[in-house]
């Protein structure tokens, strides 16, 4: 992979929306999650990621 060490740090938030209907098809969502991560390694290797999750 090109590095000898790496570390990852991140966090997130989860919101309970209480079974709301969204859209024309009537999707029933109960929770929405947003997570973010930061990656660092030697040789100036870095990265970020963001994720969005839904519970039906």
Phi and psi restraints in degrees (range 20) as a CNS / XPLOR table:
assign (resid 1 and name C) (resid 2 and name N)
       (resid 2 and name CA) (resid 2 and name C) 1.0 97.3 20.0 2
assign (resid 2 and name N) (resid 2 and name CA)
       (resid 2 and name C) (resid 3 and name N) 1.0 10.5 20.0 2
assign (resid 2 and name C) (resid 3 and name N)
       (resid 3 and name CA) (resid 3 and name C) 1.0 -147.1 20.0 2
assign (resid 3 and name N) (resid 3 and name CA)
       (resid 3 and name C) (resid 4 and name N) 1.0 155.5 20.0 2
assign (resid 3 and name C) (resid 4 and name N)
       (resid 4 and name CA) (resid 4 and name C) 1.0 -101.2 20.0 2
assign (resid 4 and name N) (resid 4 and name CA)
       (resid 4 and name C) (resid 5 and name N) 1.0 -19.7 20.0 2
assign (resid 4 and name C) (resid 5 and name N)
       (resid 5 and name CA) (resid 5 and name C) 1.0 -142.7 20.0 2
assign (resid 5 and name N) (resid 5 and name CA)
       (resid 5 and name C) (resid 6 and name N) 1.0 157.3 20.0 2
assign (resid 5 and name C) (resid 6 and name N)
       (resid 6 and name CA) (resid 6 and name C) 1.0 -155.6 20.0 2
assign (resid 6 and name N) (resid 6 and name CA)
       (resid 6 and name C) (resid 7 and name N) 1.0 158.7 20.0 2
assign (resid 6 and name C) (resid 7 and name N)
       (resid 7 and name CA) (resid 7 and name C) 1.0 -143.9 20.0 2
assign (resid 7 and name N) (resid 7 and name CA)
       (resid 7 and name C) (resid 8 and name N) 1.0 149.8 20.0 2
assign (resid 7 and name C) (resid 8 and name N)
       (resid 8 and name CA) (resid 8 and name C) 1.0 -132.5 20.0 2
assign (resid 8 and name N) (resid 8 and name CA)
       (resid 8 and name C) (resid 9 and name N) 1.0 135.2 20.0 2
assign (resid 8 and name C) (resid 9 and name N)
       (resid 9 and name CA) (resid 9 and name C) 1.0 -134.7 20.0 2
assign (resid 9 and name N) (resid 9 and name CA)
       (resid 9 and name C) (resid 10 and name N) 1.0 145.4 20.0 2
assign (resid 9 and name C) (resid 10 and name N)
       (resid 10 and name CA) (resid 10 and name C) 1.0 -167.1 20.0 2
assign (resid 10 and name N) (resid 10 and name CA)
       (resid 10 and name C) (resid 11 and name N) 1.0 177.6 20.0 2
assign (resid 10 and name C) (resid 11 and name N)
       (resid 11 and name CA) (resid 11 and name C) 1.0 -163.9 20.0 2
assign (resid 11 and name N) (resid 11 and name CA)
       (resid 11 and name C) (resid 12 and name N) 1.0 174.5 20.0 2
assign (resid 11 and name C) (resid 12 and name N)
       (resid 12 and name CA) (resid 12 and name C) 1.0 -164.3 20.0 2
assign (resid 12 and name N) (resid 12 and name CA)
       (resid 12 and name C) (resid 13 and name N) 1.0 176.0 20.0 2
assign (resid 12 and name C) (resid 13 and name N)
       (resid 13 and name CA) (resid 13 and name C) 1.0 -138.8 20.0 2
assign (resid 13 and name N) (resid 13 and name CA)
       (resid 13 and name C) (resid 14 and name N) 1.0 142.7 20.0 2
assign (resid 13 and name C) (resid 14 and name N)
       (resid 14 and name CA) (resid 14 and name C) 1.0 -126.8 20.0 2
assign (resid 14 and name N) (resid 14 and name CA)
       (resid 14 and name C) (resid 15 and name N) 1.0 132.3 20.0 2
assign (resid 14 and name C) (resid 15 and name N)
       (resid 15 and name CA) (resid 15 and name C) 1.0 -120.1 20.0 2
assign (resid 15 and name N) (resid 15 and name CA)
       (resid 15 and name C) (resid 16 and name N) 1.0 127.6 20.0 2
assign (resid 15 and name C) (resid 16 and name N)
       (resid 16 and name CA) (resid 16 and name C) 1.0 -88.6 20.0 2
assign (resid 16 and name N) (resid 16 and name CA)
       (resid 16 and name C) (resid 17 and name N) 1.0 114.7 20.0 2
assign (resid 16 and name C) (resid 17 and name N)
       (resid 17 and name CA) (resid 17 and name C) 1.0 -97.8 20.0 2
assign (resid 17 and name N) (resid 17 and name CA)
       (resid 17 and name C) (resid 18 and name N) 1.0 0.5 20.0 2
assign (resid 17 and name C) (resid 18 and name N)
       (resid 18 and name CA) (resid 18 and name C) 1.0 68.3 20.0 2
assign (resid 18 and name N) (resid 18 and name CA)
       (resid 18 and name C) (resid 19 and name N) 1.0 47.8 20.0 2
assign (resid 18 and name C) (resid 19 and name N)
       (resid 19 and name CA) (resid 19 and name C) 1.0 58.4 20.0 2
assign (resid 19 and name N) (resid 19 and name CA)
       (resid 19 and name C) (resid 20 and name N) 1.0 62.7 20.0 2
assign (resid 19 and name C) (resid 20 and name N)
       (resid 20 and name CA) (resid 20 and name C) 1.0 -91.7 20.0 2
assign (resid 20 and name N) (resid 20 and name CA)
       (resid 20 and name C) (resid 21 and name N) 1.0 144.1 20.0 2
assign (resid 20 and name C) (resid 21 and name N)
       (resid 21 and name CA) (resid 21 and name C) 1.0 -92.5 20.0 2
assign (resid 21 and name N) (resid 21 and name CA)
       (resid 21 and name C) (resid 22 and name N) 1.0 131.1 20.0 2
assign (resid 21 and name C) (resid 22 and name N)
       (resid 22 and name CA) (resid 22 and name C) 1.0 -127.3 20.0 2
assign (resid 22 and name N) (resid 22 and name CA)
       (resid 22 and name C) (resid 23 and name N) 1.0 143.3 20.0 2
assign (resid 22 and name C) (resid 23 and name N)
       (resid 23 and name CA) (resid 23 and name C) 1.0 77.9 20.0 2
assign (resid 23 and name N) (resid 23 and name CA)
       (resid 23 and name C) (resid 24 and name N) 1.0 173.8 20.0 2
assign (resid 23 and name C) (resid 24 and name N)
       (resid 24 and name CA) (resid 24 and name C) 1.0 -70.6 20.0 2
assign (resid 24 and name N) (resid 24 and name CA)
       (resid 24 and name C) (resid 25 and name N) 1.0 -26.0 20.0 2
assign (resid 24 and name C) (resid 25 and name N)
       (resid 25 and name CA) (resid 25 and name C) 1.0 -86.9 20.0 2
assign (resid 25 and name N) (resid 25 and name CA)
       (resid 25 and name C) (resid 26 and name N) 1.0 -5.2 20.0 2
assign (resid 25 and name C) (resid 26 and name N)
       (resid 26 and name CA) (resid 26 and name C) 1.0 73.1 20.0 2
assign (resid 26 and name N) (resid 26 and name CA)
       (resid 26 and name C) (resid 27 and name N) 1.0 43.6 20.0 2
assign (resid 26 and name C) (resid 27 and name N)
       (resid 27 and name CA) (resid 27 and name C) 1.0 -64.6 20.0 2
assign (resid 27 and name N) (resid 27 and name CA)
       (resid 27 and name C) (resid 28 and name N) 1.0 129.3 20.0 2
assign (resid 27 and name C) (resid 28 and name N)
       (resid 28 and name CA) (resid 28 and name C) 1.0 -101.0 20.0 2
assign (resid 28 and name N) (resid 28 and name CA)
       (resid 28 and name C) (resid 29 and name N) 1.0 101.9 20.0 2
assign (resid 28 and name C) (resid 29 and name N)
       (resid 29 and name CA) (resid 29 and name C) 1.0 -92.2 20.0 2
assign (resid 29 and name N) (resid 29 and name CA)
       (resid 29 and name C) (resid 30 and name N) 1.0 140.2 20.0 2
assign (resid 29 and name C) (resid 30 and name N)
       (resid 30 and name CA) (resid 30 and name C) 1.0 -114.1 20.0 2
assign (resid 30 and name N) (resid 30 and name CA)
       (resid 30 and name C) (resid 31 and name N) 1.0 -29.4 20.0 2
assign (resid 30 and name C) (resid 31 and name N)
       (resid 31 and name CA) (resid 31 and name C) 1.0 -144.1 20.0 2
assign (resid 31 and name N) (resid 31 and name CA)
       (resid 31 and name C) (resid 32 and name N) 1.0 149.0 20.0 2
assign (resid 31 and name C) (resid 32 and name N)
       (resid 32 and name CA) (resid 32 and name C) 1.0 -128.1 20.0 2
assign (resid 32 and name N) (resid 32 and name CA)
       (resid 32 and name C) (resid 33 and name N) 1.0 131.5 20.0 2
assign (resid 32 and name C) (resid 33 and name N)
       (resid 33 and name CA) (resid 33 and name C) 1.0 -121.3 20.0 2
assign (resid 33 and name N) (resid 33 and name CA)
       (resid 33 and name C) (resid 34 and name N) 1.0 140.5 20.0 2
assign (resid 33 and name C) (resid 34 and name N)
       (resid 34 and name CA) (resid 34 and name C) 1.0 -127.7 20.0 2
assign (resid 34 and name N) (resid 34 and name CA)
       (resid 34 and name C) (resid 35 and name N) 1.0 122.5 20.0 2
assign (resid 34 and name C) (resid 35 and name N)
       (resid 35 and name CA) (resid 35 and name C) 1.0 -126.5 20.0 2
assign (resid 35 and name N) (resid 35 and name CA)
       (resid 35 and name C) (resid 36 and name N) 1.0 149.1 20.0 2
assign (resid 35 and name C) (resid 36 and name N)
       (resid 36 and name CA) (resid 36 and name C) 1.0 -137.6 20.0 2
assign (resid 36 and name N) (resid 36 and name CA)
       (resid 36 and name C) (resid 37 and name N) 1.0 142.8 20.0 2
assign (resid 36 and name C) (resid 37 and name N)
       (resid 37 and name CA) (resid 37 and name C) 1.0 -135.7 20.0 2
assign (resid 37 and name N) (resid 37 and name CA)
       (resid 37 and name C) (resid 38 and name N) 1.0 150.4 20.0 2
assign (resid 37 and name C) (resid 38 and name N)
       (resid 38 and name CA) (resid 38 and name C) 1.0 -127.4 20.0 2
assign (resid 38 and name N) (resid 38 and name CA)
       (resid 38 and name C) (resid 39 and name N) 1.0 132.1 20.0 2
assign (resid 38 and name C) (resid 39 and name N)
       (resid 39 and name CA) (resid 39 and name C) 1.0 -115.9 20.0 2
assign (resid 39 and name N) (resid 39 and name CA)
       (resid 39 and name C) (resid 40 and name N) 1.0 137.4 20.0 2
assign (resid 39 and name C) (resid 40 and name N)
       (resid 40 and name CA) (resid 40 and name C) 1.0 -140.3 20.0 2
assign (resid 40 and name N) (resid 40 and name CA)
       (resid 40 and name C) (resid 41 and name N) 1.0 141.9 20.0 2
assign (resid 40 and name C) (resid 41 and name N)
       (resid 41 and name CA) (resid 41 and name C) 1.0 -144.4 20.0 2
assign (resid 41 and name N) (resid 41 and name CA)
       (resid 41 and name C) (resid 42 and name N) 1.0 173.2 20.0 2
assign (resid 41 and name C) (resid 42 and name N)
       (resid 42 and name CA) (resid 42 and name C) 1.0 -71.2 20.0 2
assign (resid 42 and name N) (resid 42 and name CA)
       (resid 42 and name C) (resid 43 and name N) 1.0 173.7 20.0 2
assign (resid 42 and name C) (resid 43 and name N)
       (resid 43 and name CA) (resid 43 and name C) 1.0 61.3 20.0 2
assign (resid 43 and name N) (resid 43 and name CA)
       (resid 43 and name C) (resid 44 and name N) 1.0 32.4 20.0 2
assign (resid 43 and name C) (resid 44 and name N)
       (resid 44 and name CA) (resid 44 and name C) 1.0 59.1 20.0 2
assign (resid 44 and name N) (resid 44 and name CA)
       (resid 44 and name C) (resid 45 and name N) 1.0 34.8 20.0 2
assign (resid 44 and name C) (resid 45 and name N)
       (resid 45 and name CA) (resid 45 and name C) 1.0 -90.2 20.0 2
assign (resid 45 and name N) (resid 45 and name CA)
       (resid 45 and name C) (resid 46 and name N) 1.0 121.9 20.0 2
assign (resid 45 and name C) (resid 46 and name N)
       (resid 46 and name CA) (resid 46 and name C) 1.0 -138.4 20.0 2
assign (resid 46 and name N) (resid 46 and name CA)
       (resid 46 and name C) (resid 47 and name N) 1.0 162.5 20.0 2
assign (resid 46 and name C) (resid 47 and name N)
       (resid 47 and name CA) (resid 47 and name C) 1.0 -165.7 20.0 2
assign (resid 47 and name N) (resid 47 and name CA)
       (resid 47 and name C) (resid 48 and name N) 1.0 157.9 20.0 2
assign (resid 47 and name C) (resid 48 and name N)
       (resid 48 and name CA) (resid 48 and name C) 1.0 -134.0 20.0 2
assign (resid 48 and name N) (resid 48 and name CA)
       (resid 48 and name C) (resid 49 and name N) 1.0 154.9 20.0 2
assign (resid 48 and name C) (resid 49 and name N)
       (resid 49 and name CA) (resid 49 and name C) 1.0 -148.1 20.0 2
assign (resid 49 and name N) (resid 49 and name CA)
       (resid 49 and name C) (resid 50 and name N) 1.0 148.7 20.0 2
assign (resid 49 and name C) (resid 50 and name N)
       (resid 50 and name CA) (resid 50 and name C) 1.0 -133.0 20.0 2
assign (resid 50 and name N) (resid 50 and name CA)
       (resid 50 and name C) (resid 51 and name N) 1.0 136.5 20.0 2
assign (resid 50 and name C) (resid 51 and name N)
       (resid 51 and name CA) (resid 51 and name C) 1.0 -130.9 20.0 2
assign (resid 51 and name N) (resid 51 and name CA)
       (resid 51 and name C) (resid 52 and name N) 1.0 149.3 20.0 2
assign (resid 51 and name C) (resid 52 and name N)
       (resid 52 and name CA) (resid 52 and name C) 1.0 -128.2 20.0 2
assign (resid 52 and name N) (resid 52 and name CA)
       (resid 52 and name C) (resid 53 and name N) 1.0 127.0 20.0 2
assign (resid 52 and name C) (resid 53 and name N)
       (resid 53 and name CA) (resid 53 and name C) 1.0 -126.2 20.0 2
assign (resid 53 and name N) (resid 53 and name CA)
       (resid 53 and name C) (resid 54 and name N) 1.0 149.9 20.0 2
assign (resid 53 and name C) (resid 54 and name N)
       (resid 54 and name CA) (resid 54 and name C) 1.0 -129.4 20.0 2
assign (resid 54 and name N) (resid 54 and name CA)
       (resid 54 and name C) (resid 55 and name N) 1.0 140.8 20.0 2
assign (resid 54 and name C) (resid 55 and name N)
       (resid 55 and name CA) (resid 55 and name C) 1.0 -111.7 20.0 2
assign (resid 55 and name N) (resid 55 and name CA)
       (resid 55 and name C) (resid 56 and name N) 1.0 128.8 20.0 2
